[in-house]
Amino acid sequence: MKDELIIETINITKNFFGNKSSGVNNITLFIPRGKITGIVGESGSGKTTLLNLLSGKMVPDSGDVFFHQELLPDRENARQEVHRHIKFLTQDHYEMDLNATVWENVKAGLSDKDLHYETKKVTEALSSWSIQHLHDQIFSKLSGGEKQRVTIAKALISTPEVLLLDEPFNQVDARFREGLQQDIRTIVTKMGITAILVSHDPAELLSMADQLIVIKEGEIVESGNPFELYEEPKLLYTALILASCTQLSPAQARVCGITSRRGSVVVYAEDVKVSKGIANSWLISRIFFKGIYEELIVEYKQVSVRVLNMAKGKYKVGDKVSISIRKYHEFGKWAR
Ligand SMILES: Nc1ncnc2c1ncn2[C@@H]1O[C@H](COP(=O)(O)OP(=O)(O)OP(=O)(O)O)[C@@H](O)[C@H]1O
């Protein structure tokens, strides 16, 4: 069955100060209902601008945004009913009352003010987001991660149809980030909410999103399911954004035993294996400890290759090794 669409944009453009290289250009986009869409792209590529346009916070210079096949009105007009169904979470918590308690903040997200219903709903929301113990704490005194949970609880308490998230986990430390990501995924899926997520962290997008949109210089350059985009990117840009990898020219690729006539070869770190072989011509020049794994930089004839190594501690800087490459990606000269 075809996915039902909830948001559609037709050729939307938003440039700042008439500068065509800023904002977004001519984007046509379909957002399926009940799915998580991730937006990825280098810094300044237009991700936040796109989110602002999808929320109605910004109005396109040209083109249209449709919500349920009707033109999305400007968010400036706060009385527009439609905006109750689209919640936008940013890191600045502008929608929160900094001096109010967690309970009061979450309660303010309710549209129905019936007292019995209110207590029940707020209690449930605090429990869903594991913040019941913070109920009488003042919002401004919370940690970054706690603030984020409270903000999400408030946004979701009235079950919006769409949740837009701009870098929602930036202030959350690594220990809690994965839990929060998975909680959002579980709750959003359970409630049938459509989520659109902008993040700089490819691992976050790959694990959370059902579909990914790759944006460059204000344009969508590639889109698809995260697994396929990662495994078989059509563009060099996508590979470099999503993977920890090495980009090689055809001449450098030859040093690695790869024959390619195309513009660039990209080798993902997990596709390179190091071992003590016969030739051992590669030198381990750096080791980055990453916790559960290491990344090694190996060098030979002025070519450096990044390697993911699960066997932590097995090698040290200065060791000579052999490498074998299981898989690589080739991109034409013009595959931007
Ligand atoms: N309000 C604004 N006024 C002027 N230029 C803007 C404004 N908002 C965005 N831009 C410009 O538009 C381009 C895209 O910005 P945007 O914030 O959408 O990118 P981004 O992909 O979200 O970047 P980042 O990942 O760094 O947050 C940038 O060149 C930025 O300088």
The ligand as a Gaussian input file, in Angstrom:
#p B3LYP/6-31G(d) Opt

LIG

0 1
 N       17.560000      34.337000       9.075000
 C       18.550000      34.254000       8.193000
 N       19.094000      35.362000       7.643000
 C       20.075000      35.286000       6.718000
 N       20.614000      34.127000       6.265000
 C       20.120000      32.993000       6.792000
 C       19.072000      32.996000       7.781000
 N       18.782000      31.691000       8.100000
 C       19.630000      30.948000       7.364000
 N       20.412000      31.703000       6.583000
 C       21.436000      31.225000       5.626000
 O       20.861000      30.184000       4.850000
 C       21.760000      29.090000       4.711000
 C       21.146000      27.837000       5.289000
 O       21.022000      27.998000       6.696000
 P       20.378000      26.877000       7.608000
 O       20.410000      27.378000       9.004000
 O       19.073000      26.495000       7.052000
 O       21.418000      25.691000       7.376000
 P       21.617000      24.354000       8.217000
 O       21.820000      23.274000       7.221000
 O       20.502000      24.190000       9.187000
 O       22.976000      24.692000       8.956000
 P       23.561000      24.113000      10.326000
 O       23.707000      22.636000      10.125000
 O       24.892000      24.796000      10.434000
 O       22.603000      24.472000      11.421000
 C       23.044000      29.538000       5.407000
 O       23.898000      30.061000       4.421000
 C       22.592000      30.594000       6.370000
 O       23.611000      31.553000       6.596000

